[in-house]
Amino acid sequence: MLECGSVPAVALFPLMPLEIVVLAAGQGKRMHSALPKVLHPLAGRPLLAHVLETAQTLQPERIVVVHGHGGDAVQAAFAAAPLSWVEQSERLGTGHAVLQALPRVSGDAEVLVLYGDVPLVGAETLRELVRAARGGLAILTAEAPDASGYGRIVRDARGRVARIVEQKDASPEELRLREVNVGFLCAPARRLRAWLERVGKRNAQGEYYLTDIIAVAVAEGLEVAAVKALDWLEVAGVNSKRELALLERALQRRAAERLLESGVTLADPERIDVRGSLECGRDVAIDVNCVFEGSVRLGERVRIGPNCVLRNVTLEADTEVHAFSLLEEAQVGARCRIGPYARLRPGAVLEQEVHIGNFVEVKASRLGAGSKANHLAYIGDAQVGSRVNIGAGTITCNYDGLGKHRTVIEDDCFIGSDSTLVAPVTIGRGSYIGAGSTISKDTPAGQLTVARAKQVSLPSWKPRKKK
């Protein structure tokens, strides 16, 4: 929700093309990390990614990112994005940073200035800020629960924005003000450049403050429009790991609310993490401490047990995932049962009614309808038919030290416990493999194959004794 000053909310976008400047050059000393601040993850993605995603919804002509500390890493993280990059080699303040970007901006553009460490700002808030500018100057403000560190909005006797004073330069009376500047502003490129060229650095930090252009604009007789965001978390910046954790929980709470409103049952809305997109059908139930990463789709009546991690997976209707299971880059059919303590690795494909039990790992393999591996097995690089039973302790030996090889188990096979299938090998349809066998040759269909050494006892053998 927003409060708008100086312009009605129905005002249209200006006729000037919109271009966006994102300031992302800060080192983030209070993060106590070698990782550039804007690359710290929030809900599984860098802080800057959230800002850029929102910026792109405004369909700007250009997005210019000002980088500095760790610039190579920041650029590499967004190498595929259609962005213009500008380096701020000297850290001389936010005003100086915007000046570095303006040569990349069209002279007839409306410029929206964003911050790479303010990740939760909404698209509608930014649209309102652009509408409010109307070819002049608009800033975004908020009532801060704790204004420490923020520039205060100083208004004149008529309630109009007169200037912004940074905390280190504020008087005791100004420090009591609760309305703060959150840094976002919108103005025409030509006016922005002229104002910045008149800004000095006579302040406590010896920097060129972007906020000083407000006083310059007011001195020219321009009335500054102020758009007030009513949700503080939307405009809160990240300067420490504590603040990052607070925004993480706020973002996860929003995700949980959306799931609840759509009909998903959550055992505890405070104990779920969605680090990507989660699409759920009707009557889905999710237990505590589950993490969803990348793109996850859950069909109708899917149930996810506690402490599971799902990453880029699709689960069809009526499938159950039991506690402590990890599924990644996998496709799971209807009415399957997975876990507890199961792992599906990339390339795992389960058709309907497959059972993958405790301590079973599946990698780059397809299991046909009705097949089961209920405990303690490894199935890698395999094609498993329908109605196959894989006994406990069975493994496919898919790696010979140089390359991977495939195992084929045809329909209706029974693989006895503790069997070793040495790929490449094919187990013929309807085969039975005796427990403890090591199979290195193809087996005939419909027969029992046993491959194990003759059992021998040595009566003269004595165990070695410790000295």
TAQUIDA-V823085 format. One record per residue. RES is the residue in three letters. PSI is psi in whole degrees, 0 to 359 (none if undefined). NEAR is the number of other C-alpha atoms within 10 Angstrom. Layout:
res=RES psi=PSI near=NEAR
res=RES psi=PSI near=NEAR
This chain:
res=MET psi=149 near=10
res=LEU psi=152 near=17
res=GLU psi=130 near=16
res=CYS psi=133 near=17
res=GLY psi=145 near=17
res=SER psi=345 near=14
res=VAL psi=136 near=17
res=PRO psi=152 near=12
res=ALA psi=344 near=16
res=VAL psi=0 near=9
res=ALA psi=147 near=13
res=LEU psi=166 near=13
res=PHE psi=150 near=18
res=PRO psi=161 near=15
res=LEU psi=340 near=11
res=MET psi=145 near=14
res=PRO psi=145 near=16
res=LEU psi=130 near=25
res=GLU psi=148 near=25
res=ILE psi=133 near=25
res=VAL psi=125 near=27
res=VAL psi=121 near=25
res=LEU psi=117 near=24
res=ALA psi=37 near=27
res=ALA psi=355 near=29
res=GLY psi=147 near=23
res=GLN psi=325 near=21
res=GLY psi=55 near=18
res=LYS psi=325 near=12
res=ARG psi=353 near=12
res=MET psi=340 near=18
res=HIS psi=53 near=11
res=SER psi=149 near=13
res=ALA psi=344 near=11
res=LEU psi=131 near=15
res=PRO psi=142 near=23
res=LYS psi=317 near=29
res=VAL psi=354 near=30
res=LEU psi=357 near=19
res=HIS psi=138 near=19
res=PRO psi=138 near=16
res=LEU psi=119 near=22
res=ALA psi=40 near=19
res=GLY psi=359 near=15
res=ARG psi=153 near=15
res=PRO psi=150 near=21
res=LEU psi=315 near=25
res=LEU psi=328 near=26
res=ALA psi=321 near=19
res=HIS psi=317 near=21
res=VAL psi=315 near=22
res=LEU psi=322 near=21
res=GLU psi=316 near=12
res=THR psi=319 near=17
res=ALA psi=320 near=23
res=GLN psi=336 near=14
res=THR psi=341 near=13
res=LEU psi=356 near=16
res=GLN psi=54 near=13
res=PRO psi=160 near=16
res=GLU psi=328 near=13
res=ARG psi=146 near=20
res=ILE psi=121 near=25
res=VAL psi=126 near=21
res=VAL psi=124 near=27
res=VAL psi=116 near=25
res=HIS psi=164 near=26
res=GLY psi=266 near=21
res=HIS psi=127 near=21
res=GLY psi=31 near=17
res=GLY psi=322 near=21
res=ASP psi=317 near=11
res=ALA psi=322 near=14
res=VAL psi=314 near=22
res=GLN psi=320 near=16
res=ALA psi=326 near=10
res=ALA psi=338 near=14
res=PHE psi=35 near=14
res=ALA psi=330 near=10
res=ALA psi=353 near=8
res=ALA psi=145 near=11
res=PRO psi=79 near=10
res=LEU psi=153 near=14
res=SER psi=137 near=15
res=TRP psi=138 near=17
res=VAL psi=133 near=23
res=GLU psi=133 near=16
res=GLN psi=89 near=24
res=SER psi=326 near=14
res=GLU psi=132 near=10
res=ARG psi=86 near=15
res=LEU psi=23 near=15
res=GLY psi=170 near=18
res=THR psi=324 near=20
res=GLY psi=317 near=23
res=HIS psi=322 near=19
res=ALA psi=317 near=28
res=VAL psi=322 near=25
res=LEU psi=325 near=18
res=GLN psi=329 near=15
res=ALA psi=331 near=21
res=LEU psi=328 near=18
res=PRO psi=339 near=12
res=ARG psi=354 near=16
res=VAL psi=141 near=21
res=SER psi=142 near=17
res=GLY psi=335 near=15
res=ASP psi=16 near=15
res=ALA psi=153 near=22
res=GLU psi=128 near=30
res=VAL psi=125 near=31
res=LEU psi=123 near=26
res=VAL psi=122 near=21
res=LEU psi=171 near=24
res=TYR psi=134 near=26
res=GLY psi=350 near=26
res=ASP psi=19 near=28
res=VAL psi=85 near=23
res=PRO psi=343 near=28
res=LEU psi=6 near=21
res=VAL psi=138 near=23
res=GLY psi=155 near=17
res=ALA psi=321 near=16
res=GLU psi=324 near=14
res=THR psi=317 near=19
res=LEU psi=322 near=23
res=ARG psi=319 near=17
res=GLU psi=323 near=24
res=LEU psi=318 near=29
res=VAL psi=318 near=28
res=ARG psi=320 near=22
res=ALA psi=334 near=31
res=ALA psi=314 near=27
res=ARG psi=38 near=21
res=GLY psi=358 near=20
res=GLY psi=231 near=18
res=LEU psi=129 near=26
res=ALA psi=141 near=27
res=ILE psi=159 near=25
res=LEU psi=129 near=25
res=THR psi=172 near=25
res=ALA psi=158 near=26
res=GLU psi=114 near=19
res=ALA psi=134 near=21
res=PRO psi=329 near=9
res=ASP psi=108 near=9
res=ALA psi=2 near=18
res=SER psi=129 near=13
res=GLY psi=349 near=10
res=TYR psi=148 near=20
res=GLY psi=139 near=26
res=ARG psi=143 near=27
res=ILE psi=119 near=25
res=VAL psi=122 near=17
res=ARG psi=156 near=13
res=ASP psi=185 near=9
res=ALA psi=337 near=7
res=ARG psi=6 near=7
res=GLY psi=8 near=9
res=ARG psi=150 near=17
res=VAL psi=123 near=20
res=ALA psi=319 near=21
res=ARG psi=173 near=22
res=ILE psi=130 near=23
res=VAL psi=127 near=23
res=GLU psi=155 near=23
res=GLN psi=318 near=17
res=LYS psi=343 near=14
res=ASP psi=2 near=14
res=ALA psi=148 near=15
res=SER psi=165 near=11
res=PRO psi=322 near=9
res=GLU psi=319 near=7
res=GLU psi=328 near=17
res=LEU psi=341 near=19
res=ARG psi=351 near=11
res=LEU psi=140 near=15
res=ARG psi=338 near=18
res=GLU psi=126 near=19
res=VAL psi=159 near=24
res=ASN psi=131 near=26
res=VAL psi=4 near=26
res=GLY psi=333 near=19
res=PHE psi=137 near=22
res=LEU psi=165 near=24
res=CYS psi=134 near=29
res=ALA psi=159 near=24
res=PRO psi=145 near=23
res=ALA psi=316 near=22
res=ARG psi=317 near=16
res=ARG psi=321 near=19
res=LEU psi=317 near=22
res=ARG psi=317 near=18
res=ALA psi=318 near=13
res=TRP psi=316 near=19
res=LEU psi=327 near=20
res=GLU psi=344 near=14
res=ARG psi=357 near=10
res=VAL psi=133 near=19
res=GLY psi=188 near=14
res=LYS psi=37 near=14
res=ARG psi=81 near=11
res=ASN psi=177 near=12
res=ALA psi=332 near=11
res=GLN psi=354 near=13
res=GLY psi=38 near=11
res=GLU psi=162 near=17
res=TYR psi=106 near=24
res=TYR psi=129 near=24
res=LEU psi=326 near=23
res=THR psi=341 near=24
res=ASP psi=345 near=20
res=ILE psi=340 near=25
res=ILE psi=312 near=22
res=ALA psi=323 near=19
res=VAL psi=315 near=18
res=ALA psi=319 near=20
res=VAL psi=321 near=16
res=ALA psi=334 near=12
res=GLU psi=359 near=10
res=GLY psi=10 near=9
res=LEU psi=134 near=14
res=GLU psi=123 near=17
res=VAL psi=127 near=22
res=ALA psi=137 near=24
res=ALA psi=125 near=25
res=VAL psi=121 near=28
res=LYS psi=121 near=24
res=ALA psi=130 near=21
res=LEU psi=347 near=15
res=ASP psi=109 near=14
res=TRP psi=322 near=17
res=LEU psi=333 near=18
res=GLU psi=332 near=18
res=VAL psi=8 near=25
res=ALA psi=135 near=20
res=GLY psi=167 near=21
res=VAL psi=115 near=23
res=ASN psi=356 near=18
res=SER psi=165 near=15
res=LYS psi=329 near=15
res=ARG psi=314 near=12
res=GLU psi=325 near=13
res=LEU psi=317 near=21
res=ALA psi=323 near=13
res=LEU psi=318 near=13
res=LEU psi=325 near=22
res=GLU psi=313 near=18
res=ARG psi=323 near=17
res=ALA psi=317 near=16
res=LEU psi=319 near=21
res=GLN psi=326 near=20
res=ARG psi=321 near=18
res=ARG psi=317 near=12
res=ALA psi=319 near=18
res=ALA psi=321 near=22
res=GLU psi=319 near=15
res=ARG psi=319 near=12
res=LEU psi=316 near=18
res=LEU psi=318 near=13
res=GLU psi=334 near=9
res=SER psi=358 near=15
res=GLY psi=3 near=14
res=VAL psi=138 near=19
res=THR psi=121 near=18
res=LEU psi=125 near=19
res=ALA psi=324 near=15
res=ASP psi=108 near=12
res=PRO psi=341 near=20
res=GLU psi=352 near=15
res=ARG psi=62 near=18
res=ILE psi=142 near=23
res=ASP psi=120 near=23
res=VAL psi=109 near=21
res=ARG psi=57 near=22
res=GLY psi=224 near=16
res=SER psi=137 near=14
res=LEU psi=114 near=18
res=GLU psi=127 near=12
res=CYS psi=139 near=20
res=GLY psi=190 near=17
res=ARG psi=146 near=15
res=ASP psi=34 near=16
res=VAL psi=141 near=21
res=ALA psi=133 near=20
res=ILE psi=124 near=22
res=ASP psi=188 near=20
res=VAL psi=156 near=19
res=ASN psi=36 near=19
res=CYS psi=144 near=20
res=VAL psi=130 near=18
res=PHE psi=120 near=24
res=GLU psi=150 near=20
res=GLY psi=224 near=17
res=SER psi=116 near=17
res=VAL psi=134 near=22
res=ARG psi=125 near=20
res=LEU psi=124 near=23
res=GLY psi=181 near=20
res=GLU psi=138 near=18
res=ARG psi=19 near=19
res=VAL psi=142 near=24
res=ARG psi=128 near=22
res=ILE psi=121 near=25
res=GLY psi=179 near=22
res=PRO psi=151 near=21
res=ASN psi=40 near=19
res=CYS psi=152 near=24
res=VAL psi=124 near=20
res=LEU psi=125 near=26
res=ARG psi=113 near=21
res=ASN psi=60 near=19
res=VAL psi=159 near=22
res=THR psi=129 near=21
res=LEU psi=125 near=25
res=GLU psi=177 near=21
res=ALA psi=144 near=21
res=ASP psi=16 near=20
res=THR psi=145 near=25
res=GLU psi=134 near=21
res=VAL psi=118 near=26
res=HIS psi=175 near=22
res=ALA psi=147 near=22
res=PHE psi=38 near=19
res=SER psi=148 near=25
res=LEU psi=120 near=22
res=LEU psi=127 near=25
res=GLU psi=134 near=22
res=GLU psi=49 near=20
res=ALA psi=158 near=23
res=GLN psi=128 near=20
res=VAL psi=128 near=26
res=GLY psi=188 near=21
res=ALA psi=149 near=20
res=ARG psi=34 near=20
res=CYS psi=159 near=25
res=ARG psi=124 near=22
res=ILE psi=131 near=28
res=GLY psi=188 near=25
res=PRO psi=164 near=21
res=TYR psi=43 near=20
res=ALA psi=158 near=26
res=ARG psi=124 near=24
res=LEU psi=117 near=28
res=ARG psi=172 near=19
res=PRO psi=137 near=18
res=GLY psi=2 near=17
res=ALA psi=131 near=25
res=VAL psi=120 near=23
res=LEU psi=126 near=26
res=GLU psi=185 near=21
res=GLN psi=147 near=22
res=GLU psi=35 near=22
res=VAL psi=141 near=27
res=HIS psi=124 near=25
res=ILE psi=111 near=29
res=GLY psi=200 near=24
res=ASN psi=135 near=21
res=PHE psi=40 near=19
res=VAL psi=134 near=26
res=GLU psi=132 near=24
res=VAL psi=129 near=26
res=LYS psi=129 near=20
res=ALA psi=46 near=18
res=SER psi=151 near=23
res=ARG psi=130 near=22
res=LEU psi=127 near=28
res=GLY psi=173 near=23
res=ALA psi=134 near=21
res=GLY psi=6 near=19
res=SER psi=157 near=26
res=LYS psi=139 near=23
res=ALA psi=91 near=27
res=ASN psi=340 near=21
res=HIS psi=145 near=23
res=LEU psi=59 near=20
res=ALA psi=156 near=25
res=TYR psi=124 near=20
res=ILE psi=104 near=26
res=GLY psi=137 near=25
res=ASP psi=54 near=23
res=ALA psi=153 near=25
res=GLN psi=108 near=19
res=VAL psi=129 near=26
res=GLY psi=197 near=21
res=SER psi=151 near=22
res=ARG psi=35 near=20
res=VAL psi=138 near=25
res=ASN psi=121 near=22
res=ILE psi=116 near=28
res=GLY psi=165 near=21
res=ALA psi=140 near=21
res=GLY psi=3 near=19
res=THR psi=140 near=25
res=ILE psi=150 near=22
res=THR psi=121 near=23
res=CYS psi=91 near=24
res=ASN psi=352 near=20
res=TYR psi=126 near=15
res=ASP psi=13 near=11
res=GLY psi=341 near=6
res=LEU psi=321 near=6
res=GLY psi=168 near=7
res=LYS psi=147 near=13
res=HIS psi=156 near=17
res=ARG psi=147 near=20
res=THR psi=135 near=23
res=VAL psi=122 near=22
res=ILE psi=113 near=28
res=GLU psi=177 near=21
res=ASP psi=150 near=21
res=ASP psi=30 near=21
res=CYS psi=155 near=26
res=PHE psi=116 near=24
res=ILE psi=113 near=27
res=GLY psi=159 near=20
res=SER psi=147 near=21
res=ASP psi=34 near=19
res=SER psi=149 near=25
res=THR psi=118 near=22
res=LEU psi=110 near=26
res=VAL psi=109 near=21
res=ALA psi=152 near=23
res=PRO psi=135 near=20
res=VAL psi=149 near=21
res=THR psi=127 near=22
res=ILE psi=113 near=26
res=GLY psi=157 near=19
res=ARG psi=133 near=21
res=GLY psi=12 near=19
res=SER psi=151 near=22
res=TYR psi=132 near=22
res=ILE psi=121 near=26
res=GLY psi=145 near=19
res=ALA psi=140 near=21
res=GLY psi=11 near=18
res=SER psi=147 near=20
res=THR psi=111 near=21
res=ILE psi=116 near=23
res=SER psi=359 near=15
res=LYS psi=154 near=13
res=ASP psi=143 near=18
res=THR psi=147 near=20
res=PRO psi=150 near=15
res=ALA psi=144 near=18
res=GLY psi=15 near=14
res=GLN psi=160 near=14
res=LEU psi=128 near=15
res=THR psi=127 near=20
res=VAL psi=129 near=17
res=ALA psi=88 near=15
res=ARG psi=154 near=13
res=ALA psi=152 near=9
res=LYS psi=137 near=5
res=GLN psi=131 near=5
res=VAL psi=138 near=6
res=SER psi=138 near=6
res=LEU psi=101 near=6
res=PRO psi=336 near=6
res=SER psi=355 near=5
res=TRP psi=137 near=7
res=LYS psi=139 near=7
res=PRO psi=149 near=5
res=ARG psi=142 near=6
res=LYS psi=145 near=5
res=LYS psi=141 near=4
res=LYS psi=none near=3
